[in-house]
Amino acid sequence: MLKKGVFILVLFWSFISQAQFTYEIKEGPLVKVSGFDLLHGFMGGLNSPQFSEFDLNRDGVNDLVVFDRADFKLYTFLRSQKNQFVYAPEYESQLPEGENIYVLRDMNSDGLLDVFTTSEAGDLLIYKNTTSENDDLLQFEGLGPWYYRNQYDDNYPILYNPLSFANASTDMPGIVDIDGDGDIDIVNYDQFNLTYMMYKDVRAEKKWDKDTFEFQNMDYCFGYFWEGFDSEIRLNTCPFDLSFPLKLKPRHVGGAGCWFFDEDGDGDMEMYISNLDFKRITRLVNGKSDNNHDYDTMILVDTMFLDGKSFDSYVFPVGYMIDVDNDGLKDMVIAPNAAFETKEKNQIRYYRNAGSKNKADFKFDRSNFIIEQMLDLGGNSSPAFIDIDNDGDKDLLVMNNGDYYESLGIKDRIALFENTGDAEEPIFELKDSDFLGLTDSSLIGASLSVGDIDNNGKQDILIGTINGSLYWFASEDNSWKFKTNQLLNYEKQSGESSWSPAVIDYNKDGINDLLVGFYNGNIALFEGLNKTGLPNFKWISSNAWGMKANDWLQNSSEPKFSSYGYASPSVGDIDNDGTLEIIIGGYNDVLRVYHVDGHNPEDSLLADENIVFKSFGGDTVSTRVGGRLQPCLANITGDSIPELVIGNLRGGLNFASHILSSETSIDNSNISIVTNRLMPNPVALGSRFQITSPNKLEKWDVKIYDINGKVVFANAMNRGERGLSISSNEIGPGVFFINTYNLTSNRLITDKVIVLE
């Protein structure tokens, strides 16, 4: 009974220590653009979305799931009684995560839509929907990487190969019941033969039960056509004919999309294709039913089927067949399929089907479907707060690249949102889309920060760029004057591009210092030397406090940090305890908090992770915000605890407030949290690591647990001891949790150590 009580105590104190540094994603303040109030201004933006219908709340009406290929962010929307899609983020965490593609189809004909997505390597992953009527939440079972078998005759051995997409980061396969037999088929582009290949589920033909299925490659030349040069469609022939010239090379090495819809109601599917090199969408009319063919055979090529026009809005469009207006007819929503360097604003085109079940007629409706609800500045948003108009409240600046389709990524600019509300209820209204007139400055990959860099009591504007430049705009006479784009005299090393600055007085000498995040995931520290006059900085460290923005690759042959991180720091007192913390954003949905106060830059600190969550009723769930995160801490609501605004790859913003800014049942009055020093971490098996005493005037009990909760090491740090040096051989390889506890003051520190073989 005693052990159980101790375990509950450990969990309680672990929760409190994490709650101190936790932010909750919320709707955020009102945003106004061109006189319109945005329904969900801080929703986060979209770049290359994919759309699927799905009954999220199980009311018998299809809702909407949106997945962005750019950074794998999921959105969920409920359909209202007025056929409007209303953002419902409570369902996002109930769906499986995915990469590259995200398609919802009924794999086993049980009336429940399953998830088709891919692994990082491009292998097909299927998540079977196992939700029952008694389940409060959606339930899915991962079936792992899926395989297909060959179609050789009985004289050959059966071979199974991973059903993978060679260009998973760009290709969009057609995943649909093409032949109407009740099971799902997959059609994907074959870059080597310039044809589309069909992988058919043979469950219906084999008369297997609904949960037994097998993909077989049934057609190496689906539709009996192939693509020539300049995306020309050649009907009634295949490259496997003897007349096919062997010297012909692929026209494009990947990047193709296809989707299907029976637009004339004759039982066969018309096919729509696009590719990476062209704006055009090509419609292929299927003559299988009309001509009693045994196989799908395309007989007509049409590029003028969208409201009588050829699609020419942007390169590599892909369409999605969903019933937007709930009239029983499938409409077509078209969005960019390229993850990068594509159109990023007003790019989601909705074509309403004004025809009938036997004759589709797609009429253009609007180009901002779904994104009309949110602030979307294009791509690579980087926020900062500053009182531009000297009215006592903070205004919002957002660095962004605009629409890449127009700027080509070389005209980064700042959007100014003036706070027209008050200190407690801000309202951010777009006043200037090119504040400081930077669009002609050829800024690329820019990151924004605000701080008093010359120590004159006024806030300056700092901009880091992809090539490692740091721009300084000084505050003078209620305006900002450009001073230099070489604020730091620093010779970059490999991997130290994509600068992202932040101001900090790390040594509390009254002279502000600089942090600069790098592409390689590290953060450099530069010490300020001049109290007055022109700022001057001395390099201190290129890996300050061991801070990292990189992903930890646990599934690699040798667990390690990824080679890139796009570190973006922001500094603030996030728990209002009088000490500074640093939040680091990264490329792959990484947000980490480092408690640097009182530590030397040479120390290697551990971070708090998963600090962002979403609350639904009494439940809280962690949430994915997206990629290329650029956090900004600022107190904009007057409660003395800074809010967190996060920029991302998609050109939007997310808003979060600290848990201590909201009502909570936790009594924080007697809690004193300190930071343990654990290094190195990770540690190689056979090497030693150190746990430094948080306070040498007190005794600390140390216990190390494995992932199953078993104690594998127990010791103590007595009064006066600096810490413990532990051999990793004592606990072996793996992931372990360290509890350092002081009984007298009721303080607990929970850390994690990784021992590599």
N, C-alpha and C positions, 0 to 999 in steps of 0.2 A: 504493500500500500504506500509505503514511503517512496519507493522508486517512482510510482505513478505520479505522486505529488510533485516530485522533483522534475519529472518530464513536463508536466503541465506548466510549472514555473518557468522552465527553459523556453517553452513555446510562447508563453505570455511575454517574457522579457525580449525574446527575439522579435515578436510582433511590434512591441513598443519601439525597439531600436530602429526597426525598418520604418515605422510610421513617422518617425521624426523627419524622414527625408523622402516622403511620398507625396506625389502630386496626382490630383484627379482631373481627368479630361472633362471639360465642360463646354457648354454652348459658347461662352465668351460674350464680350460686349457686342452691341449692334454695330454693323458695318454698313456704310452707305456708299454707293457708287453711282454716279450720274443721276442722282436724285432717287434711286431705288434702294429700298431696304433689302439686304440679302438675308434670306431665311436662315441660312446656316453659314454665316461668313467665315467662321473658323473651322470648317469641315475638312479642309486640307488640300483641295484641288485635284485635278485629274489630267493625265497626259495621254496615255494609250490604253483606254479602258476596254474591257470585254464585258459582255452583258449576257445574263442568263435569267430566265424566269424560274421562280421557286416559291412555293407556298411556305413562307417562313413561320407564320403564326398558326398554320393549319386550320384556316377558316374556309378552305375550299376555293380561295381566290389567289391567283398567282401574284406574287410580289416580285422584287427585283434584287438580284445580286450583281454587284459590279466589282471587277477585279482589274487592277491596273498593272499592265505588264512592266511598266517602268521600274517599280519597286515592290511589286507583289502585295500592295495594299488592298484589303477587302473592304467593301462598303455594302450595307444592307438597307433596303428601302421597303416599307410597307405600302401597299396600295390603299388609298383612302376611299371613302364612299363616293367621292367626287372624281375618282380615277386619277388622283394625283399621287406621286410617289413621295412619301414622307420618310425622311432619314430615321432609321431605327437601329442605332449602333449596338443595342443589346444582343443582337443576333450574330454579330461579327465573330465573337469568340466561340460561338457554338459550331462554326463551320471549320473544316480542316484548313490548315495553311497550304499554300501551293506556290508553284513557280511557273513562269513562262506562259502557261495556258491554264484556264479555269473554266471548265464546261460542266454543266449540270444536265444529266440525262438519266433515264430509267434503265439501268443496266439489266436488271433481272425481272422486269415486267411485274413488279409488285406494287406499282402505283407511287413509289417513293423515288425521288430524284437522287442519283448518286453523283459523286464528284470525280471528274477526270482532270488530272493535272500531271505535272512532270517533276522528276527529281532535278537536282542541280545538273546532273549529267545528261538530262534529256530523256530518261527512261519514263515510260508511262506509269503513273500511279493511279490507282482506283480506290476511292473510299466509299464503301457500301453504306447506304442509309439504313440504319437499323432502328429508327425511332418508332416507338410503339405509342398507343393511345394513352398509356399511363405515364409516359415520360414527360417531365416538365420542360426538359431541354432537348434540343436536337441531338441525336446520337449517330456516330459514324464509326465504321470498322475499317481500318486500313488494310488493304489486301496486298500492299507491297508492290515492287516493280512487277509489271506484267509481261508475259512472253507470248510470242506467236509461233505456230509450227509451220513447217514447210508444206508444200502441196505435191510432193513427189508421189509416185505410185508405190504399191506395196513392195516393190523390189528394192526400194531404198530405205535406209533407216529414217526414223522420225527424228527431226532436229528441231530444237526449240531455241529461239533467239530472243533477246530483249526487244520488246516493241518500243523502240526509241525513235526520236525525231532528230535527225542529224543536225538540223538547225533549229533546235528547240527555242533558242532565244529570239528567233524571228518568225519561224513557220507558224501558221495557224491551220491545223488539220480540220477537216470536216468530220464531226462526230455526231452521227444521227442514224436512225433506222432508214437506210437508203432503199432497201427492197421491200419494206412493209411487212416483214415476217415477224415483227415483235421484238427483235433483238437489235443491238447497236452495232453499227459498222463504222469503220474509220478509213478515211481517204486522206492521203498525204502526198505531197509533191516529192518526186524522185529526181534529185538534181543531176544524177548521172545519166539517166535515160530520157530526161525532159518529159516525163509522163507523170500521171497521178496513179498511185498504187492503192488498192483496196484491201484492207484487212477486215474480213467478215467473221462475225460471231456465228458459229455453226450450231448453236444450241437448238434452234428450231429444226434444222435439217436432221440432227442427231436425236431429236426428241428427248433431250435431257431435261432434268428439272430446272426450275427457274434460277437456282443458285449455282448451276454448273454451266460454265461458258468457256469457250476457247476461240481465240482469234486465229484465223488461217489466212495466208496471203492468197486470195482467190483471183486477183486480177492485177497483172503487172502494167496494164494499159487501160485504166478505167475510162469509160466513155469512148474508147477507140478514137483517140486524138492525141496529138502531142504539140508542144510549143516550139515554133521555129525561132529564128532571130527576130528581134524587135517585138517580142511577145506575140508574134503571129500564130494563130491557131490553125493547125492543119488537120482537118476532119478526115475520117474514113481511112486513116493510116496510122501505123505505129512504127517506132524506130526498130522494132524487132523484125520487120519485113526484110527480106534478102536485099531489097533495093536500097535499104538504109545506108547512107555513106558512112563508113566507119571512121573517117577523119573528122566528122562533125564533133565539135566540142560543146559542152553545155553553155547555153546562152547566159545563164546566171547560176552562181554556185549555191544558191539557197535564197531563202526569204520569199516564200510563196504562201498565199492564203487561199482557202476555198471554203464555201458554205453552200447549203442546199435548201431548196424549198420547192414543193410541188405547186407551182403558181397557176397551173391550168386545171388542177384537180383530176388528172387522168391516171394517177397512181404511180407515176415515175417522177423522179426529182430533177428539176432544173439545177444547174450548177453555176456558181459565180466564182470567178478566180481573179486574183490580183497578185502582183509581185513587187519585190523590193525596188525595182528600177523605174516603175511607171506609176502615173496617177490613175490610169485607166482601170475600170472594172469591166470585165468581160462576162456576159451572160451566155450560157450554152444551153440551148433547148434540147431536152432529152426526147428522143424518138423511139424509145423502147416500147412504150405502150401503143403508140399510133401505128408502128410498123411491125408489131409482134416480134420484136427481136428478143433473143434469149438473154442478151446482156444490155446494160445501159449503153446507149449509143447517142452521142451528141450529133445533131443534124443541122444546127443553125447557130451562127455567131451573131451576137447583138451587143453593142456598147451604148445604145441610146434608150435604154429601158427605164431610166430614172427621170420621170417627169419629162420625157422626150429629149433628154440631154445626156451627153457623155460626162461621166464624173471626171472632174479635173481640179478638185480643191487642194489635194496634196498627194504626195507619193505614198504608196503602199497602204491603201485603205482596206479594211475588212468589215464585212457586214454581219449583223446579228438579227435573227428573225424572232421578234417578240411582239406581243399584242400590247402596244403602248396604251391605246385608248379603250381597251377592253370591249371591242365591238365584235369579237369572234374572228377577226381577220389578222393574220400576222403582218406586222409592219416591219420595215427595215431600218435599223439604226447602224450608221457607219462611223467608224472611228479609226484613227491611225493605228497600225499594227507594229510600227517600229518603236522600240523602247526609247531611242534617243534620236536627236537631230531630226525632229519632225514637227509638224504643226502642233502648237501647245495651247492655243486659245481659240474659242469658237470653232472647235474641231469635231464636235459630236453632232452629226447631221441626222436628223430624224425625217424619214420619208413615210408618210401615212399611206396605208393601203386603202385607196378610195374605190377599189374594184369589188370583186365578188370572190366566192370560193372557187369559181371556175375560171376567173380571169383577174389576176392581180394587176393593180394600177398604182404605182408608187408615186405620190405627190410630195414634193418638198414642203416641210412644215417649218423647221427652224434648225439652227446650227449650234445651239447651246443647250441641247437636251441634258438634263441632270445638273450640269455645271452652272446653270442659271441660279442655283440655290446658294452657291459658295463663292468666296473670294478666290480667284485663280488668276495669277499674274503671269503665267507661262511656265517658267521652270526656275529651279535653284533659288528659292526664296530665303532671304537672310534678314531677320527682323532686328530692330533696335528702337529704343525709346528715348526721346529727348523733348524738352520743352522748346519747340520751335518759335512759338509766338509770345513767349514770356507771359503767359496768362496763369501760371502756377500749376498746370497739369501737364501730363506727359503725352506727347503726340507720337505717332507710330511711323517709323521709316522702314521700308522693306526693299532691300536690294533684290533684283531679279534680272533674268536675261530676256524678259519680254517673251514674245512668240518667236521661237527659234526659226520658224518658217520665214519670218520677215527679217530677223536680226542676224541669222546665221551664227548666233552665239558670240558675236563680237561687239555687241552694243548693250552691255549690262547697264542698268540704270536703277535709280532709287524712286520708289513711289512714296509720296507723302500723304499720310492720313492724319488730318488735323482732329484733335480731340475736341468735339463740339458739345460734349456732355459736361460732367463735373468730376470732382476727384473720386467720388464713390461709385458713380455709374457713368463710365466713359462711353462715348459714342465716337467711332472713328470714321471720318468722312474723307473720301479721296479728293484731294485738292490739287495735286500735281503728280502726274505720272512720270515726269523726268526732272525731279528735284535736283538742283545743282547743274542741270544740263549735261549729263554725262554720256548721253547716247553717242556722241561723236568722239569719245575718248578711247574707243577700242578696248574697253575693259572686258576681260574674259574670266569666267569662273570666279566672280567677285564675292567677297564675304564682308559683311558690315559689322561695325562695332562703334560704341560711343563711350567716351571717357575723357577725363581731364589730363591730357598727355603732357601739357606744358606747365601744370601745377599753378594755374592762375585763377582757379575757382570756377572756370567755365568749361562746359562740355564740348569736346572736339569730336569730329567724325573721322573714323579710320576705316580704310577699305583695303583688304588684302586681295591679291589676284592670283590667278593660276600659275603665272610664271615666277611668283615669289617677290612681288613688289608690294610696298606698303604705302598707301596714299594717306596724307594728313591734310585735313581741312580744319583750320583753326577758327574758333569762335571770336569774331571781332565786330563790334558795333552792330549787334543783332543780325549778323550774317556770318557765313562761313567762307573763309578765304583759302584757296588752295595754296599750300606751302611747299610740298615736295612729294614725290612718289618714290623716294629712296630714304625713308625715315630711318631704316636700320642699315648700318654698314656691316653686312654679314654675308659671308661666302657660303652659299647653299651647298649641301651635300646631296648625294643621290637620295631620291625619295622625298626631298624637302621642298616640294612645290605645293601649289594650292594653299596659300597662306590664309589663315583665319585668325584675326587678332582679338585680344581682350585686355583691358586695363586692370591692374591689380597692384596694390602696395603690399607685396608679400612679406617684407622685412619691417614694416611699420615704422619707416624712417621719415614719413611725410612726403616722400618723393615717389610718384607713381612709376610702376614698372610695367612691362609688357609680357603677355603670353602670346605665342603664335602657334596655332595648330598646323600640322603638315599633312600632305597626302599619305605619308607612310604611317600615319596614326599617332605619331608622337607629338608632344607639346614642348616647345622651346621656351625658356625663360630668359628675359633680358632685363637687367637691373638699371633703373633710371639713376643718372648721376647728377643732373642739374636741378636744383630747386627752383631756379628762375631762369629766364632766357630760353634759348633754343634747347629743346630736349636732346639729351645724349644718352646712349644706352651701351651697356657692357654685357656681352654674352655670358650667361651663367651655365646653362645646360640645354642640350638638345633633347633631353628626355626627362623633363622636370618631374620629380616625385614619382617617376615610373608610370605616369599616366598614359593610358592607351585608349584609342577609339576603335581598335581593330576587333573583328570577330575572333572568338576562340574556336578553332577548327578541331572539334573533338572526334570527328569521323575520318580524319586523315590518317595515313599510316603512322605519322608522328604528330600527335596533337601539338598544335602551335597556334600563334596568332597569324591571321592573314597578313599578306604583304602590304595591304593598303587599308586606310581607315578614314581619310578625309576628316581629321580631327577638327572640331569646332568648339572652343571653350567659351564659357560664360561664368562670371564671378558674382557671388552674392551671399548674403547670410540667409540661407533658405529656411532655417528653423528659428530665426530670431533669438539666437543665443549669444550674440555678440562676436561670433567667430565667422570667418569667411569659408565658404565652400566653393568648389569649382565643378560645374556640370559640363561634361564632355559629350557632344553629339558625334555621330559617326555615320558611315555610309550605309550600313545594313541594320537599321532599326535599333541602334545601340545608344542608350543614354546612361551615363555613369556619373556618380557623385564621388568626389575626392575631398577629404577633410584635411586640408594642408596646413591649417593654423598650428603654429608651433613646431612644424617639421622642417628639416633642411631639404632643399631641392634634391639632394643626393639620395634621400630616403626613397624606398620603393614601397608605395602605399597600396592598400587594397581598396577597391571601390564598392560602393553600394550600387546595385543594378536593379533593373525592373522597377524603376521609381514611378512610372506612369501607369495609372489604372483608370478604369471606368466603373462608376457605381450605378447599380440598377436596383432600386428598392433597398433591401438589406444586404444585397450581395455586391461584392466587388470582384472584378476580373481584370487581369492584365490585358493591355491592348497594344496592337501594333500601330505605330504612328506612320511608318513609312521609311524611306531611305534618304540618305544624304541630309541627316538632321542637323539643323543649326539652331541651338537653343538661345534664348535671351531671357535673362532674369531682370525684372523691374517691378517696383511697387506702383501699381497703377490704380488700385482701388482704395488706398488710404488706410489699410489695416496693419501696416508696418511689416507685413510678411510679403516678400516679392512673389508676383505671379510668374508663370513660365509660359512663354510663347515660343513655338517651335516652327521654324521654316523647314522646307523639305524639297526633294527633287522635283515634285509635281507643281511647284509654284504657288502652293497654298500655305495656310497657317493653321496650327492647332493651338488651343488655349487651355491652360491647366492652372488650377489654384492649389495651394498647399493644403494638406489635410488639416493642419492646425488653423487654417483660415476658416474652417467649417466647424460646426458643432460636432463634438466627439464625446464618447462615453469614457474615454481614457483620461485618468488623472495624471497629468504630466508634471505636477508641482514638485514631486520628490524624485524625479528621474534625472540622473546625471550620466550622460553617455560620453564615453571617450573613445578614441581610436587606437586600436592595437597596431603594433608594427610587426609584420610578418614578412620575412624575406630570406632567401629568394622565393619567388612563387611565379610559375611552377618551379619544382626542384627535381633534379634527376635522381633516380634510385641510386643509392650509394653515397649521395652527398648529404650535407647537413643544412638545416634551415633554422632560423632564429625567431623566437617570440620574445619581443621586448616588453618588459613590465610597463603597464600604463602609469603606474605610480609606485616608485621604489619605497615609499613610506608605508605601504600596505602589503598585506599578503594576498596573493592571487592563486586560486586553484585552477589548474589547467586540465581539461579533458578533451581528447580527440575521438570523434565518432566516425565510423564508416557510413556509407550511404544507407545502410540498414539500421542505423541507430545503435550499433554495438560499440562500446568503449574499447578502443584499441591502444590507448595511451592515457596515463593519469600521472600527474606530478603537481608540484606547486612552486611558485616563485615567492620566496620568503622576503620579509622586509629587508631592504638594502640591496637585494639582488637585482642586477640589470636585466636579467631575463633567462630564457632557456635556450640551449642549443641542442637540437634534436636530430638524430640520425634518421633519415628516411627509411632505412632498413628496418627500423622498429615498427613501422606501420605498413610497409609494402607499397606497391603501386596502386594508384586510383585517386578518387576524389574524396577528401575528408573535411569534416567540419570541426572547428576548434572553438570550444567554449572557455573563455577566461572570466572567472567569477570572483567577486569580492563580497564575502558574506556581511562584513560590517556595514558597508555603504550600499549593499543591495545593487551592485552594478554588474552588468553582464555584457561581454563583448563576444560576438559571433563572427568568426572568420572562416574562410575556405582555403584549403591548400590542395594543390594538384601535384602528385608524385608521378613522374614519367618513367617508364621502363627504359 
